[in-house]
């Protein structure tokens, strides 16, 4: 009789709704892309690695005042993490080797954006929804996804009215003679597809969506428009002034080189929107976005 009562009670419990998980509030994001997503949905992280460098490379969204610097992106300071007492640590694939150490401090959620699992844009959409769920900000997450789609659609409409449909090279200088070109499997390439622009680079890229090439590779795409991302290494001033190779590139001779303020090339939806807006404004002759 008692056994039947226990079984009946357990069966009744099974019919009850599962308790809602407690939303994470003190989150450390060891990836800048995940950090910018948290900020965009209104749940900024309490700790981020290399906060000063974030300010130089990400720009917007800015880290709130008081965000703790937890050390290097791939080697966070475990003592600082312990002191912050987070209830969740966000990581990407590069942190798997230190995951056991991080799990001694707090639960770990890995949300890699770049890799074989899909395009960075669509993966970033899924990560946004996951972050909305764990922070109790599902509405804000959906609003961010919608805002990104609206940004892309608006840019596509503006660019459709432009007479210049040249393919685009999106690149950043590594040193005087080498550039990193962003293309297939990258966030910027996904944005170009959404706004109706062709990427001039059809060569191979790595898992992060870029290829490292010499300046001479740019000569193989003579009809393209070159979009350079800042910050530029100091030594590139000599390249622009003295390099015959650079100054004889068709896009340089014809004035088809644009420079954009920094954008997080390995970011998520906020970076995609920032890149989209800066590029569209530059191509249509508008400004006002820093």
Protein Blocks (a to p, Z undefined) as FASTA:
>chain_A
ZZmmmmmmmmmmmmpccddddddfbdcdfbfklmmmmmmnopacfbdehkllmmmmnopa
cddehiacebjfklccfklmmmnopabdcddfklmmmmmmmmmmpccddddfbdjkbcfk
lmmmmmmmmmmmmnopmmlmmmmmmmmmmmmmmmmmmmmmpmblcdcdddddfblmbccd
ddehiaklmmmmmnopacfblcdcdfkopacddfklmmmmmmbccdddddddfklmmmmm
mmmklmmgfklmnopaccdddddfkbcfklmmmmmmmmmmmmnopahiZZ
